Amino acid sequence: MRNNKQALMVLLAILLLFVTACTNGGSSSEETSQTKETNSENPPDPFGKYNEAVTITVGQEVDPSDTSLPSGDTPLDNQYTRSVKENLNINVEHHFTASPSNYDQKVSLAIASNDLPDAMIVGPVELRQMYEAGQLADLTEVYEQYASPAIKRILESTNGLAKDSVTFDGKMMAIPSVQLQADGVHLLWIRQDWLDKLGLEPPKTVEDLEKVAKAFTEQDPDGNGKADTIGLSGPDTNNKLYANFLESTNNLYGFDGIFSAYNANPGYWVEGEDGKPVYGSTLPETKDALAKLRDMYAKGLIDQEMGVREDSGESVISGDSGMFFAPWWMPYGPITDAINTNPEANWQAYALPLDADGKYSPHMSTPSSRFVVVRKDYEHPEAAMKMLNNLLANEATFDPSKGGPGFYPLRLVFAPSDETEYSVKALREVLAGTKTAEDFKDKPEYKLLVTDAENIKKVKLEPYDKLGIQHWDPKADLGAWTRSYALMVGGSPLVDQEINGVYSQIYGQTKTMESRWVNLKKMEDEVFLKIIMGAAPLDDFDKFVKDWKKQGGDKITDEVKEVVNK
């Protein structure tokens, strides 16, 4: 009996210690909402606000030329960071900032020195480097527990491609973007008012484009009596001659459309005549396109300062340029400023020029090209995921005229691949009176669509099927106009024109690329730019192909074949 009492007393003592430990743990000042969320009865809340403030340091791209922040706001205190603080109780601090032209370099330095922010956005090359260096937090459980249902649905819509892009040895080591298919299509933006003044039609072929560029350059379309206009803008020092398989979206001012019209796909891995992968930059079609660009540059039809100009958008804003290639969303860029400078600047977008068969054959993008990574051992890896949830859930509430979306810390694009095209069709129905904003409330993945539908008639004037600038009212609501103009003017060609798109056979790196690709790509960029600008003969293309193969290209091609054939 006495032994039974002693055993009971020991058991009670153990239980008392256990309860005391749990009670002390529950009352600790370090407790956050995350602690409570981990039990099965109260699962994690993707949008849960921390009880105690959490700090996250980030590396962020900050464009010094973006003057859209209101007076008093800063890159660390604006509508986006305030949303993160108010909704999640997360304080954002900068570990480093960099301009668009220097951001990748800053990221590389941070990786090399192991001086990392808690989280930052990287490309596919940096992602692999960080994984191999053991610098990354495993986000497998973070994603499963904290990713919002909408983000999960968007990732799942890529048939596994998005998750595959960040999975190493079965672990999810980053959160991938899912971007619009439209972001990889580089349309031809034209000053329609210049075309009308000179009695010209939109250029259907490269030869037509050359004629328009000549007229824009020589016939004083801006009417100032000076020979100061640019027929076709070219890439500035921050952008590329064309998008490539590692950076397949959002190329500004490059010559993507001209290469596509020649059925050339430089920077992409395409199927060769033998059915096997070949690098598009080494094919004869690319040389043909370079020859045309070289001729146009020599005639003064392409911006003569393209090799040294820091921002080609400046010539768009100032009214000096008549054409450029870029994605549908350029009203979010210089076009809004151009309209503010000159309300009659009628920028229109076209899925042109066409190839020899009359087809529009742009190269298409990968679903995921940018990734949020979290530093290994950061105490709150779920904070980065919550910030991404917050962005997707609240993006419609932000006003781009009060700070561009790039000011959101850790901004990734999460969108159904057809969001632009779907939204254009929906807004046409709203303008036609057959649908209202209410009809789209069951489409949460199309996160801005309800707001777009509510705002479209604020800024779009009748007749609703005419998209010229004279049929819009930007002053009614500049933020709503920017979005609506981008969709209706930039998105309509993607709906109305048949897209005969070309995809790269791979969008990631092989083993040899990790050590050789930077130098190979640098050689390619330098040779092609010199050929276009007349600083090197056209036949240097043939030498480039031989050098490319010798310096690792052949080995890389064999590796790509292995990947494609798996």
Secondary structure, DSSP 8 states (H G I E B T S, - for coil): -HHHHHHHHHHHHHHHHHHHHHHHHHH-TT--HHHHHTSTTS---TT---SS-EEEEEEEE--TT---S-TT-BTTBSHHHHHHHHHH-EEEEEEEEE-TTTHHHHHHHHHHHT---SEEEE-HHHHHHHHHTT-B---HHHHHHHS-HHHHHHHHTTTTHHHHTTEETTEE-SEE-B--GGGG--EEEEEHHHHHHHT-----SHHHHHHHHHHHHHS-TT-SSSS--BSB----TTS-SS--SSS-S---S-SHHHHHHTT--TTSEEE-TTSSEEEGGGSHHHHHHHHHHHHHHHTT-B-TTTTT-S-THHHHHTT-B-EEEE-TTGGGTHHHHHHHH-TT--EEEE-----TTS-B--B---S---EEEEBTT-S-HHHHHHHHHHHHHHGGG--GGGS-GGGSTT---B--TTHHHHHHHHHHHHHHTS--GGGGTT-TTSTTHHHHHHHHHHHB-SSTT--SGGGB-GGG-HHHHHHHHIIIIIHHHHHHS-B--B--S--S--TTHHHHHHHHHHHHHHHHHHHHTTSS-TTHHHHHHHHHIIIIIHHHHHHHHHHHH-
